């Protein structure tokens, strides 16, 4: 049994937004065994001891909106990449996410059971990977990236990709069952236009309520849930009425739809940093002019939507949605959210609230005994300054995943 004892640390408990006086945390066999303040227990034989010297221990971070497989914005280059090469590139990025402090990530389009297994077995370093397989898109929807001159049906569901096409209730049921067969922990359904998809509009509503309900029913049958890509309130409201558990983005959501989200106790995963970073790249991002126009539309509304959702008491979860060369900005979402939210709430979105979305409350995102020992040791107090989390090269001293020091 591996054991670890961290002493002379301030313990940050996200659930209450509090930071203790000097304390200690004991880890045994990958789990948190005990915590306390004051004098730590005497370490037994074989226990590794880390003297925090007044640093802060908090749960490892959770990013609930990543696309590990999208490691480049050059779609022409991707077309020539083999599945093996794509996977190696994705796992390399997963390792970099772990070193930024993300001990768990939820992939919402692309990652598969093989990648999750490789990470779980420690074949490569990286965070816990909660994957949803491929997202579902209608023909002509956000996940249908075929050029307009191509009439052939979409091909090759066996190839690594962000999404698959499913039209009609029966096809949606079959696709959902297939993704759950392959180990998906959730199902993502694309319900509105998107920035990266060149042929649809942000305000477009994709999929009928009957199709969404079919996806939700299949998810519930498998003890899973549905999350949806949606910007416009019409799409968000349709999803909530159909029983989805989570909404990604939601930049254009109105107050009436926010009230419905709160009433349903659903979750919202804003992804502000994706728009900021893509806008900085401008034309160099590879996005066509139509996509850059849509980017401006959702970027301008995103911070206001987050502020209103916070005031409404919505369940807010941390997400980045960065692609290709933008991944290094993954922690910058903290800085953006801090403009309209207290630090404690932003930290909670990347720990305890995110764990609740994943159905892992009490096991992730907490320092409670019995939880997975996914921990960060940082210089400074993140409750007083979120910059402590956004500059790991200066403040991040240790990352611990499942009790093992990375």
Beta strands, then each sheet from edge to edge (+ up, - down):
strand 1: 3-13
strand 2: 18-28
strand 3: 31-37
strand 4: 48-51
strand 5: 56-59
strand 6: 61-66
strand 7: 102-107
strand 8: 128-131
strand 9: 135-137
strand 10: 163-165
strand 11: 187-190
strand 12: 226-232
strand 13: 246-252
strand 14: 267-269
strand 15: 315-316
strand 16: 375-378
strand 17: 396-401
strand 18: 404-405
sheet 1: 3+ 2- 1+ 4+
sheet 2: 3+ 2- 1+ 5+ 16- 17+ 18-
sheet 3: 6+ 7+ 8+
sheet 4: 9+ 10+
sheet 5: 11+ 12+ 13+ 14+ 15+
end
